[in-house]
Amino acid sequence: MVAGSLLWRRVAGCCLLLVAAGGCSVGAESNLPSFLFVLGDDIGWADFGCNCRQEWSKDCLYGHYEGTNHCQGGEGPGGNNCCFNYWWPNASAAHAVSNYSQPIPQDDSLYLTDSFYHFLAGRDGAPFLAQISFHNCHIPYIGTPEARADCAAGRTCRPGNYSDAQLDFYACLNELDAAVGRLLTDLETFGYRNNTMMWVTTDNGPEGNCEGSGDAAGRCEPEHFLTYPGSAGPLRGRKRDIFEGGHRVPGIVSWPAVVPRNMVSWDTVVTMDFMATIMDVLDVQRPASQAQWAFDGQSIMPILTGEGDFDLRGIGWMYQNPSQHGYRYGRWKFVNNSQGCKPSCTQGFLYDLETDMGETTDLSSVYPDVFSAIVANYTAWFESVMVSRTEENDCHGFDDALQQLSRD
Protein backbone atom coordinates (compact mmCIF):
# COMPACT_ATOMS: atom_id res chain seq x y z
CA MET A 1 0.00 0.00 0.00
CA VAL A 2 2.35 2.67 -1.27
CA ALA A 3 1.24 6.09 -2.51
CA GLY A 4 2.80 7.38 -5.72
CA SER A 5 3.82 3.92 -6.89
CA LEU A 6 4.42 2.82 -10.45
CA LEU A 7 0.68 2.78 -11.14
CA TRP A 8 -0.63 5.91 -9.45
CA ARG A 9 -4.09 5.50 -10.91
CA ARG A 10 -4.72 2.09 -9.32
CA VAL A 11 -3.38 2.72 -5.80
CA ALA A 12 -5.75 3.93 -3.10
CA GLY A 13 -4.84 5.63 0.14
CA CYS A 14 -7.83 7.47 1.63
CA CYS A 15 -7.71 10.91 3.17
CA LEU A 16 -9.94 13.03 5.32
CA LEU A 17 -9.57 16.21 3.33
CA LEU A 18 -8.87 19.49 5.12
CA VAL A 19 -8.86 22.36 2.65
CA ALA A 20 -6.96 25.48 3.67
CA ALA A 21 -7.71 28.93 2.28
CA GLY A 22 -4.87 31.44 2.05
CA GLY A 23 -3.99 35.09 1.76
CA CYS A 24 -1.59 37.14 -0.30
CA SER A 25 1.80 36.11 -1.61
CA VAL A 26 4.93 38.05 -2.43
CA GLY A 27 6.52 38.14 -5.84
CA ALA A 28 5.21 37.69 -9.35
CA GLU A 29 3.76 34.34 -10.31
CA SER A 30 2.97 32.69 -13.61
CA ASN A 31 -0.71 32.18 -14.45
CA LEU A 32 0.09 28.50 -14.83
CA PRO A 33 -0.13 26.88 -11.37
CA SER A 34 2.51 24.78 -9.67
CA PHE A 35 1.91 21.50 -7.83
CA LEU A 36 3.61 20.24 -4.68
CA PHE A 37 2.83 16.83 -3.18
CA VAL A 38 4.21 16.23 0.31
CA LEU A 39 4.11 12.67 1.61
CA GLY A 40 5.11 11.35 5.00
CA ASP A 41 6.40 7.85 5.82
CA ASP A 42 8.07 5.78 3.17
CA ILE A 43 11.66 6.84 2.65
CA GLY A 44 13.71 4.76 5.09
CA TRP A 45 16.18 6.54 7.35
CA ALA A 46 19.07 4.28 6.43
CA ASP A 47 18.11 4.35 2.73
CA PHE A 48 19.75 7.70 2.21
CA GLY A 49 21.79 8.04 5.37
CA CYS A 50 25.18 6.41 5.01
CA ASN A 51 24.78 2.95 3.49
CA CYS A 52 26.96 3.67 0.47
CA ARG A 53 29.78 5.64 2.07
CA GLN A 54 31.18 3.59 4.91
CA GLU A 55 33.41 6.44 6.06
CA TRP A 56 30.27 8.35 7.01
CA SER A 57 29.03 5.73 9.47
CA LYS A 58 30.90 7.27 12.38
CA ASP A 59 29.17 10.61 11.77
CA CYS A 60 25.50 9.70 11.44
CA LEU A 61 22.81 7.40 12.80
CA TYR A 62 23.07 4.15 10.88
CA GLY A 63 19.56 2.79 11.18
CA HIS A 64 17.83 2.79 14.55
CA TYR A 65 20.40 3.56 17.25
CA GLU A 66 23.21 2.66 14.86
CA GLY A 67 21.77 -0.74 13.94
CA THR A 68 21.40 -1.45 10.21
CA ASN A 69 17.83 -1.99 9.05
CA HIS A 70 15.28 -1.07 6.38
CA CYS A 71 17.89 -1.93 3.79
CA GLN A 72 16.57 -4.32 1.16
CA GLY A 73 17.74 -5.04 -2.34
CA GLY A 74 21.00 -5.74 -4.09
CA GLU A 75 24.08 -3.73 -4.89
CA GLY A 76 23.37 -0.29 -6.26
CA PRO A 77 24.70 1.33 -9.43
CA GLY A 78 27.63 2.88 -7.57
CA GLY A 79 29.17 -0.48 -6.68
CA ASN A 80 31.26 -0.86 -3.52
CA ASN A 81 28.60 -3.06 -1.90
CA CYS A 82 26.21 -0.11 -1.82
CA CYS A 83 22.83 -1.02 -0.39
CA PHE A 84 20.42 -0.02 -3.16
CA ASN A 85 17.00 1.28 -2.29
CA TYR A 86 16.31 4.82 -3.46
CA TRP A 87 19.58 6.75 -3.15
CA TRP A 88 23.15 6.40 -4.33
CA PRO A 89 26.17 8.69 -5.00
CA ASN A 90 25.75 10.55 -8.29
CA ALA A 91 27.43 13.96 -8.25
CA SER A 92 25.92 14.92 -11.63
CA ALA A 93 22.30 14.73 -10.44
CA ALA A 94 20.62 18.14 -10.21
CA HIS A 95 20.04 19.46 -6.67
CA ALA A 96 20.90 16.01 -5.23
CA VAL A 97 17.19 15.25 -5.37
CA SER A 98 17.62 11.84 -6.98
CA ASN A 99 20.65 10.92 -4.92
CA TYR A 100 22.65 11.87 -1.89
CA SER A 101 26.22 13.05 -2.30
CA GLN A 102 26.89 14.48 1.16
CA PRO A 103 26.24 13.15 4.67
CA ILE A 104 22.77 14.22 5.77
CA PRO A 105 21.90 15.84 9.13
CA GLN A 106 20.38 13.83 11.96
CA ASP A 107 17.02 15.38 11.10
CA ASP A 108 16.83 14.01 7.57
CA SER A 109 13.82 16.20 6.75
CA LEU A 110 16.30 19.10 6.60
CA TYR A 111 18.05 17.40 3.68
CA LEU A 112 14.83 17.31 1.68
CA THR A 113 13.71 20.84 2.55
CA ASP A 114 17.16 22.18 1.65
CA SER A 115 17.00 20.36 -1.70
CA PHE A 116 13.58 21.89 -2.36
CA TYR A 117 14.87 25.38 -1.50
CA HIS A 118 17.66 25.09 -4.09
CA PHE A 119 15.22 23.60 -6.58
CA LEU A 120 12.94 26.65 -6.27
CA ALA A 121 15.88 29.04 -6.40
CA GLY A 122 16.80 27.63 -9.80
CA ARG A 123 13.27 27.84 -11.27
CA ASP A 124 13.35 31.63 -11.81
CA GLY A 125 9.59 31.80 -11.32
CA ALA A 126 8.73 29.02 -13.78
CA PRO A 127 5.88 26.69 -12.70
CA PHE A 128 6.79 23.25 -11.41
CA LEU A 129 5.48 19.90 -10.22
CA ALA A 130 7.35 18.32 -7.31
CA GLN A 131 6.84 15.48 -4.87
CA ILE A 132 8.67 15.39 -1.54
CA SER A 133 8.52 12.10 0.35
CA PHE A 134 9.67 12.39 3.94
CA HIS A 135 10.87 9.49 6.06
CA ASN A 136 8.83 10.77 9.00
CA CYS A 137 7.53 8.66 10.61
CA HIS A 138 8.44 5.31 9.06
CA ILE A 139 10.34 2.89 11.25
CA PRO A 140 13.04 3.28 12.30
CA TYR A 141 11.86 6.66 13.53
CA ILE A 142 14.59 8.54 15.35
CA GLY A 143 14.12 11.99 16.80
CA THR A 144 17.11 14.26 17.16
CA PRO A 145 18.31 14.72 20.74
CA GLU A 146 17.01 18.31 20.69
CA ALA A 147 13.55 17.30 19.48
CA ARG A 148 13.34 14.49 22.02
CA ALA A 149 14.33 16.85 24.83
CA ASP A 150 11.71 19.41 23.77
CA CYS A 151 9.03 16.71 23.81
CA ALA A 152 10.09 15.28 27.16
CA ALA A 153 10.10 18.77 28.70
CA GLY A 154 6.56 19.44 27.49
CA ARG A 155 7.58 22.21 25.11
CA THR A 156 6.36 20.45 21.96
CA CYS A 157 4.38 17.54 23.46
CA ARG A 158 1.73 17.29 26.10
CA PRO A 159 3.26 16.69 29.54
CA GLY A 160 3.63 12.97 30.18
CA ASN A 161 5.90 10.04 30.97
CA TYR A 162 6.89 8.86 27.50
CA SER A 163 8.63 5.66 26.48
CA ASP A 164 11.81 5.86 24.42
CA ALA A 165 9.91 4.92 21.25
CA GLN A 166 7.23 7.51 21.96
CA LEU A 167 9.82 10.27 22.35
CA ASP A 168 11.32 9.30 19.01
CA PHE A 169 7.96 9.13 17.26
CA TYR A 170 6.59 12.42 18.56
CA ALA A 171 9.93 14.12 17.89
CA CYS A 172 9.69 12.90 14.29
CA LEU A 173 6.17 14.28 13.99
CA ASN A 174 7.32 17.66 15.26
CA GLU A 175 10.24 17.63 12.84
CA LEU A 176 7.84 16.87 9.98
CA ASP A 177 5.60 19.73 11.09
CA ALA A 178 8.57 22.10 11.08
CA ALA A 179 9.69 20.81 7.67
CA VAL A 180 6.28 21.52 6.11
CA GLY A 181 6.49 25.01 7.59
CA ARG A 182 9.85 25.51 5.87
CA LEU A 183 8.34 24.41 2.54
CA LEU A 184 5.57 26.99 2.93
CA THR A 185 8.14 29.66 3.76
CA ASP A 186 10.17 28.74 0.68
CA LEU A 187 7.10 28.94 -1.55
CA GLU A 188 6.39 32.40 -0.13
CA THR A 189 9.99 33.53 -0.51
CA PHE A 190 10.15 32.69 -4.20
CA GLY A 191 6.65 33.97 -5.01
CA TYR A 192 4.94 30.62 -5.53
CA ARG A 193 2.71 30.37 -2.47
CA ASN A 194 -0.49 31.88 -3.86
CA ASN A 195 -0.68 29.82 -7.04
CA THR A 196 0.63 26.44 -5.85
CA MET A 197 -1.70 23.55 -5.21
CA MET A 198 -0.09 21.80 -2.23
CA TRP A 199 -1.19 18.44 -0.87
CA VAL A 200 0.04 17.03 2.45
CA THR A 201 -0.82 13.44 3.28
CA THR A 202 0.70 10.03 3.94
CA ASP A 203 0.51 6.65 2.31
CA ASN A 204 -1.14 4.48 4.95
CA GLY A 205 -2.00 4.13 8.62
CA PRO A 206 0.42 3.87 11.55
CA GLU A 207 3.08 1.17 11.82
CA GLY A 208 2.82 -1.74 14.22
CA ASN A 209 0.02 -4.26 13.73
CA CYS A 210 -1.62 -5.73 16.81
CA GLU A 211 -0.92 -9.37 16.02
CA GLY A 212 -0.35 -11.04 19.39
CA SER A 213 -1.01 -7.83 21.32
CA GLY A 214 -4.60 -6.94 20.54
CA ASP A 215 -8.16 -8.17 20.73
CA ALA A 216 -10.00 -10.25 18.16
CA ALA A 217 -11.30 -7.09 16.50
CA GLY A 218 -7.77 -5.94 15.63
CA ARG A 219 -7.57 -3.18 18.23
CA CYS A 220 -4.37 -2.73 20.19
CA GLU A 221 -3.88 -3.06 23.92
CA PRO A 222 -2.54 0.09 25.67
CA GLU A 223 0.98 -1.30 26.08
CA HIS A 224 1.27 -1.70 22.30
CA PHE A 225 1.55 2.08 21.95
CA LEU A 226 4.67 2.20 24.11
CA THR A 227 6.50 0.66 21.16
CA TYR A 228 4.31 1.81 18.23
CA PRO A 229 2.85 5.17 19.24
CA GLY A 230 1.04 6.05 16.00
CA SER A 231 -2.70 6.36 16.39
CA ALA A 232 -5.56 5.54 14.02
CA GLY A 233 -8.04 7.05 16.47
CA PRO A 234 -11.40 5.26 16.44
CA LEU A 235 -10.59 3.29 13.31
CA ARG A 236 -10.04 -0.45 13.25
CA GLY A 237 -6.66 -1.70 12.07
CA ARG A 238 -3.29 -0.14 11.25
CA LYS A 239 -0.78 -0.18 8.40
CA ARG A 240 -1.29 -3.19 6.09
CA ASP A 241 -4.93 -3.56 7.15
CA ILE A 242 -7.87 -3.51 4.76
CA PHE A 243 -9.82 -2.04 7.67
CA GLU A 244 -10.09 1.77 7.69
CA GLY A 245 -7.13 2.25 10.04
CA GLY A 246 -4.89 0.84 7.32
CA HIS A 247 -5.57 3.51 4.74
CA ARG A 248 -7.80 6.32 6.02
CA VAL A 249 -5.31 9.09 6.79
CA PRO A 250 -5.21 12.89 7.18
CA GLY A 251 -5.12 14.95 4.01
CA ILE A 252 -4.63 18.69 3.59
CA VAL A 253 -4.89 20.68 0.37
CA SER A 254 -3.98 24.35 0.08
CA TRP A 255 -4.27 26.58 -2.99
CA PRO A 256 -4.80 30.21 -1.92
CA ALA A 257 -5.51 31.52 -5.42
CA VAL A 258 -8.41 29.12 -5.92
CA VAL A 259 -9.78 27.83 -2.62
CA PRO A 260 -12.33 30.35 -1.35
CA ARG A 261 -12.37 29.42 2.34
CA ASN A 262 -11.28 26.89 4.94
CA MET A 263 -13.45 23.78 4.94
CA VAL A 264 -13.57 20.11 5.88
CA SER A 265 -14.76 17.55 3.33
CA TRP A 266 -15.76 13.96 4.08
CA ASP A 267 -15.73 13.03 0.41
CA THR A 268 -13.49 10.02 -0.19
CA VAL A 269 -10.30 11.30 -1.79
CA VAL A 270 -7.43 8.96 -2.65
CA THR A 271 -3.86 9.37 -3.81
CA MET A 272 -4.79 8.14 -7.29
CA ASP A 273 -6.70 11.45 -7.59
CA PHE A 274 -3.37 13.33 -7.80
CA MET A 275 -2.97 12.71 -11.51
CA ALA A 276 -6.63 13.22 -12.40
CA THR A 277 -6.67 16.60 -10.62
CA ILE A 278 -3.50 17.80 -12.33
CA MET A 279 -4.90 16.82 -15.72
CA ASP A 280 -8.14 18.67 -14.96
CA VAL A 281 -6.39 21.84 -13.82
CA LEU A 282 -4.08 21.89 -16.85
CA ASP A 283 -6.84 20.76 -19.24
CA VAL A 284 -4.77 17.94 -20.70
CA GLN A 285 -5.84 14.52 -21.91
CA ARG A 286 -4.19 11.15 -21.82
CA PRO A 287 -2.27 10.00 -24.91
CA ALA A 288 -4.52 8.46 -27.53
CA SER A 289 -2.80 5.10 -27.04
CA GLN A 290 -3.96 5.09 -23.40
CA ALA A 291 -7.41 6.60 -23.87
CA GLN A 292 -9.19 3.30 -23.19
CA TRP A 293 -7.05 2.24 -20.24
CA ALA A 294 -8.74 1.97 -16.87
CA PHE A 295 -8.38 5.17 -14.83
CA ASP A 296 -9.61 5.09 -11.24
CA GLY A 297 -8.70 8.62 -10.15
CA GLN A 298 -10.95 11.65 -10.46
CA SER A 299 -10.40 15.37 -10.10
CA ILE A 300 -11.09 16.92 -6.70
CA MET A 301 -11.69 20.37 -8.19
CA PRO A 302 -15.46 20.21 -7.44
CA ILE A 303 -14.54 19.86 -3.74
CA LEU A 304 -12.08 22.74 -3.82
CA THR A 305 -14.25 25.18 -5.73
CA GLY A 306 -17.72 24.09 -4.62
CA GLU A 307 -18.73 23.94 -8.27
CA GLY A 308 -20.04 20.78 -9.90
CA ASP A 309 -20.43 17.31 -8.42
CA PHE A 310 -17.77 15.02 -6.98
CA ASP A 311 -19.10 11.74 -8.30
CA LEU A 312 -19.63 8.69 -6.13
CA ARG A 313 -17.22 5.93 -7.18
CA GLY A 314 -16.04 2.52 -6.04
CA ILE A 315 -12.57 2.02 -4.52
CA GLY A 316 -10.76 -1.29 -4.14
CA TRP A 317 -7.85 -2.44 -1.97
CA MET A 318 -5.55 -5.43 -2.07
CA TYR A 319 -2.72 -6.53 0.17
CA GLN A 320 -0.43 -9.54 -0.25
CA ASN A 321 -1.55 -10.13 -3.84
CA PRO A 322 -4.55 -10.36 -3.06
CA SER A 323 -5.30 -12.63 -0.08
CA GLN A 324 -6.49 -9.57 1.83
CA HIS A 325 -8.84 -7.31 -0.06
CA GLY A 326 -11.82 -5.02 0.17
CA TYR A 327 -14.03 -2.60 -1.69
CA ARG A 328 -15.98 0.53 -0.82
CA TYR A 329 -18.93 2.11 -2.57
CA GLY A 330 -20.48 5.06 -0.82
CA ARG A 331 -21.43 4.11 2.73
CA TRP A 332 -20.81 0.39 2.21
CA LYS A 333 -17.47 -1.35 2.81
CA PHE A 334 -16.60 -4.99 2.03
CA VAL A 335 -13.64 -6.59 3.83
CA ASN A 336 -12.31 -10.06 3.14
CA ASN A 337 -9.44 -10.83 5.50
CA SER A 338 -7.14 -8.19 6.97
CA GLN A 339 -3.77 -8.15 8.67
CA GLY A 340 -5.16 -7.43 12.14
CA CYS A 341 -8.12 -9.80 11.92
CA LYS A 342 -8.05 -12.59 14.51
CA PRO A 343 -9.36 -15.20 13.98
CA SER A 344 -9.22 -15.16 10.20
CA CYS A 345 -12.11 -13.30 8.58
CA THR A 346 -11.97 -14.84 5.11
CA GLN A 347 -15.74 -15.26 4.96
CA GLY A 348 -16.12 -11.56 4.23
CA PHE A 349 -17.83 -8.72 6.10
CA LEU A 350 -20.06 -5.79 5.21
CA TYR A 351 -19.91 -2.51 7.13
CA ASP A 352 -21.92 0.71 6.99
CA LEU A 353 -19.28 3.42 7.38
CA GLU A 354 -21.86 6.17 7.84
CA THR A 355 -22.97 4.68 11.15
CA ASP A 356 -20.03 2.40 11.99
CA MET A 357 -16.73 4.04 11.02
CA GLY A 358 -14.91 1.68 13.43
CA GLU A 359 -16.15 -1.40 11.50
CA THR A 360 -17.55 -3.21 14.52
CA THR A 361 -20.81 -4.71 13.17
CA ASP A 362 -21.02 -7.08 10.21
CA LEU A 363 -24.20 -6.49 8.19
CA SER A 364 -23.66 -9.07 5.44
CA SER A 365 -26.56 -11.23 6.65
CA VAL A 366 -28.81 -8.20 7.21
CA TYR A 367 -28.29 -6.82 3.68
CA PRO A 368 -27.42 -9.88 1.56
CA ASP A 369 -28.26 -8.14 -1.73
CA VAL A 370 -25.90 -5.27 -0.92
CA PHE A 371 -23.21 -7.73 0.10
CA SER A 372 -23.54 -9.73 -3.13
CA ALA A 373 -23.44 -6.57 -5.24
CA ILE A 374 -20.35 -5.12 -3.58
CA VAL A 375 -18.50 -8.45 -3.86
CA ALA A 376 -19.34 -8.46 -7.59
CA ASN A 377 -18.06 -4.88 -7.89
CA TYR A 378 -14.80 -5.90 -6.22
CA THR A 379 -14.43 -8.84 -8.61
CA ALA A 380 -14.91 -6.59 -11.63
CA TRP A 381 -12.39 -4.09 -10.25
CA PHE A 382 -9.85 -6.84 -9.51
CA GLU A 383 -10.14 -8.20 -13.05
CA SER A 384 -9.60 -4.69 -14.39
CA VAL A 385 -6.44 -4.32 -12.30
CA MET A 386 -5.12 -7.60 -13.70
CA VAL A 387 -5.66 -6.26 -17.22
CA SER A 388 -3.79 -3.09 -16.27
CA ARG A 389 -0.86 -5.12 -14.98
CA THR A 390 -0.54 -7.23 -18.12
CA GLU A 391 -1.85 -5.08 -20.97
CA GLU A 392 -2.17 -1.45 -19.87
CA ASN A 393 1.28 -0.36 -18.78
CA ASP A 394 4.50 0.74 -20.41
CA CYS A 395 6.73 -0.40 -17.55
CA HIS A 396 9.25 -3.16 -18.22
CA GLY A 397 9.36 -5.73 -15.44
CA PHE A 398 6.28 -4.15 -13.84
CA ASP A 399 5.11 -7.27 -12.00
CA ASP A 400 8.54 -7.73 -10.40
CA ALA A 401 8.47 -4.11 -9.24
CA LEU A 402 4.94 -4.50 -7.89
CA GLN A 403 5.95 -7.55 -5.89
CA GLN A 404 8.87 -5.63 -4.42
CA LEU A 405 6.53 -2.78 -3.46
CA SER A 406 4.22 -5.21 -1.68
CA ARG A 407 7.15 -6.34 0.47
CA ASP A 408 8.24 -2.78 1.45
N, C-alpha and C positions, 0 to 999 in steps of 0.2 A: 504494500500500500504506500506507494511513493509518489508524491506530487511532482509534476514536471518531468515525468519519465519519457521514454522514447515515444509513447503513444499518448500524448496529452489528452486527446479527445476521448479516450476510453478509460481514464483513471478518475475515480471519484473520491474526493475528500471533502466532506460537508463542512460548511461554515454557518455560524450565526453571524449575520452581516450587520456590522455597525458602520453607518455611513457618516463621515465627518464633513461638515461644511467648513469653509475657510474664508480668510480675508484677503487682503492685498498682498502683492508680491513686489519685490524690487527687481529692477532690470527689465530689459526688453525681451519678449518671448516670441517665438514663431507661432503662427496660427495653427500649425500642425502640432497636436499634443505629443507629449512623451509618456512612456509607460514604465513604471518601476514595480516589480514584484519582489516582495521581501518574504522569505520563508524561514521559519525556525526549524531546528531539529537536525536534518540528515546530512551534515558534513562532519565526519568523525574528527575528534580532536587530534588523534595521532595521524590522520590521513594527510594533513598538511602541516604537521608540526616539525618533526625532525627524522622521519623514517629514512630519507634518502641521503642525508648528510650526517654520517655517524659522529663527526667532530662537533656537531651541535648538541648532542645528547646531554652533555654536561651543563648546558645553558638553558634547557627548557624542560617542561614537563612531558615525559615520554609516556603517553597513555595516562591512566589513572594512578596518581601517586608513583610515577616513574615505572609503572608496569606496562609492558606492551600489550595492546589490545585494539580491537576494531581495525584490524589490518588483515584484509582478505585479498586474495588474488596473487598473481605471479609477479615476476620481475617486470619492472616498468621500462619505458623506452630509454631511460638514462643509463641502464645497466647498473653495475656495482651493487647487485643484490637489493636494488631499490624496491620497497614494498609499493606496489602499484594499486592505487585506488582512484583518486581524482587528481592528484597533484604530483608534479615531478619537476626537476630543474630544467629550465628552458629560458635562458637569458634573453632570447629574441622575442618572447611573447609580450604583447603590448600591455602595459600597466600591471604586469604580473597577475592578471585576473585568471588566466588559465593555468597558472603554475605558481609555485613559490620559489623564489631565488634568494631569499634572505631569511634568517631565523625570525619567527613571528613572536609577538609579545605573549605573555601569559594569558591575557585576555585576547583570545584570537579574533573576537569580533572587531577589534581595532584594526587588524590586518585588512579585513574586508571593507570597513568604512574608509580607511585610508586609500585603498585601491579605488573605491567609488569616487572619492574626492578628486583624485588625479584624472580619473576617467572624465568627470564633468569639466574639469579645467581644460581638457583638450578638445572639448566639443565646440567651443566658440559659439555657444547659443543654438547649435543645431539640435533638432529633436532626436530622441533616442528611445530604445527599448532595452531594459536591463533587468536581470534577475539576480538577486543576492540571496544566497542560501547560507544561513548561519548554522553553526554547530549547536548553538544553544537551543534546547537543553537535551541533546542526545547523550546517552551514556557513551563514554565516561564523562559526566559533567564535573567540571572542576572550577570552582570559583577562585579568583585571585585572593591572596591573603587579605588585601585591603577590603574587598567586597564581602568576604566572610566576616571580617571584624565589624564592618558597618551593620551587617545583619544581626550578628550576635549582640551588639550593643543597642539594638532597637532603633537605629537611625534609618534603616531602609526596610526593616521587617517589623512585624508586630512583636512586642516583647514576648519571649518564650524561652523554653529550654530545648534547643534544637539538637538533633543528632548530627553527626559529622556529615552524613549524606544530605540531610536537609539544608545545612549551611551551604554546601556546595550548590545544591539545586537552586535555592532562592538567590544566591549570589549570581548564578548564571542568568536567572530571569532578570535581575536588576541590571546586569551588564547588557543584556539584549535590549531592555528598555532604553538604556542610555545610548546604545548604538543606533536604534531607530531615531532617537532625537538628533543624533549627529547627521543622519541622512537627511532629515527634514531641514536642518540648518544649512547643509550643503546645497540642497535644492534652492533654498531661499538666497543663499549667497550668489549663486550663479544665475539667478533669474528664472528658474524653472518651476518654482513651487506652485504658482497659480494654475499652470496649464499642464500639470503632470497627474495622470491617473496613477495612484499609488495603492497597492494592495498589501496588506500585512496579514499573514495567516501561517498555518503550519500544516504538515502533511497528514498527521494522524494523532490519535489520543496519546496519553502519557505512557511512558515505559513502565514495565514491571507488571506482568500478568499475575493473577491471584492463584495460579495453580498450586495447590498444596497449602495455601494460606488464606483461603477465602471460603465463602459459603457456596452452596450448590447453585445459587443464582449468579455466581461470578462477581460477587462484591467482596472487596478486600476487608480483612480484619484490621483494626487500628494499628497494630504493630507493623503491618506491611509498609505503611507510609514512612516509617523510620528509615527504610532503605530506599524506597521509591516514592518520593514525596509528591509527584505530580498528581493532580486531581482532575477527575472527570465530573465532579459535582454529583448531581442526582442520576447521572447516566449509568447504565449497566455496561461493564466491560472496559477494556483499556486497549492500548496499542495491539494490533493484530486481531482484534475482535470484530466480528460482523455486527455485534450489538453497537448501539449508538456511541458508547464511550470509545469505540475504536476509531471513529472517523468524524464525529461531530465536534468541530473545533471552533475557536473564535475566528472571526474574520472582520477586518476593517478595510474600508475603501475610502480614500480621500481624493477629491478632485475639485479644488475651490472654484475653478472657472465654470464648472457645470453643475455641481451639486448645490441645490438651493438652500438646504438647511440640514441640521443634524437630525438623524432618524435611526430607528432600529427596524430591521426587516426580518421576519421569520420565514421568508421565502427560502427554499432550499437551493443554495448556491454551491457549486462544486468547482474544484480546480480546473476541470476540463472546460469551464466557462471562460477561462483566460483568453484562449485563442478566439473563441466566437465573439467575445466582446471587442477585442482588438480589431477584428475584421469588420465588425459593425461600425465602430468609430471611424475607421479609415475608409469605409465603403469599398472594400476589396472582396473579391470572390476567390474561391479555390480554383486551382488550375483545372482546365477542362478534363484532363486525364483522371482527376480525382472527384469530379462532380457527383458521381454516384456512390462514392464511398460513404459508409456509415459515419455519422458525425453527431456525437451525443451532446456536445456543449451547446449552450445558447447564450445570447448576449444578455447582460444584466442591465443594459441601459434603461429599460422601462422602470426598474427599481430606482435607479439613480435620479432619473428625471421626473418620475411620476407620470410619464406619458406612455400610453399603450399598455398592453397586457404582458405579464411575465407568465408564459404558458406553463400549465401543469405538465410534467413529464416524468417518465419512469427512470429510476437510477438503480444500477446493479453493482454488486460487490462480489469479489472472489478473493479467497486467500488460500494458499497452498494448492493452487492449480487443480481443481477448484473444490476440494473436499469441504471447505467452509464457504458458504455463499449466502447471498440474500438479495432482496429487491424491495424497493420502495416505490409506491405510487400514491401521491397525495398523503392522506392520513395513515394509509395501511403499509405495514412493514412485514416482510417475510424473512425469516431467519432459519437456515438449515445448517446446524452445527456452528460453533464459534469457539475460539481459543479458550475462553474462560468458562465454558459450559460444562458443568459437572453434575450428574453424569452426562454422557453424550446425549446431544439433542438432535440426532440425525433424522428424527421423524418430522421435523419442521414445525415452526410456530408462526402465528399471526398476531401482530400487535397493532393497536390503534394509538398512534403517536400523539394524536390530539388530546387524548385523555390519559395516556399512559406512556409518557416520555421515557420512564425508567424501564420499560419492557418487563413488567412483572406478571402480566395476565395474558395467557394464551387464549385467543379467540377463534382458533381454527375450527373447533367443533360448533361454535355459536354461529359463525358465518362461513359455512362450507363453500358456498358459491364464490365468495370473495377470495377465499383461500385457493380454490382451484384456478381462478382467473389469474391471481398474482403469480402462482407457480408457473402457469403457462407463459406469462409475460417474461418471467426470468428465463425460461427455456429459450424463448425467441431471442432475447438479448444475448444469452450465452452463445447461441449459434452464430449470431451476428459477429460477436467478438472473435470467434474462431475463424470466420471468413476474413476479418481484418488482419488476423495474425498471419494467414497463409496467402491471401490474395490482394490485400489492400494496404500494403506498406512498401516503402522503397528502401527499407533497412536491410542490409546484408547481415545474416546471422542473428536476426531479430529474436527468434525463440530462445537462443542461447543467452542473449542479453536479458530477456524477460525472466528466465529462470534465475539468473544471477540477482536481479532486482528482488525477486521473491524471497531470496535468502538474506538480503541486507536488512 
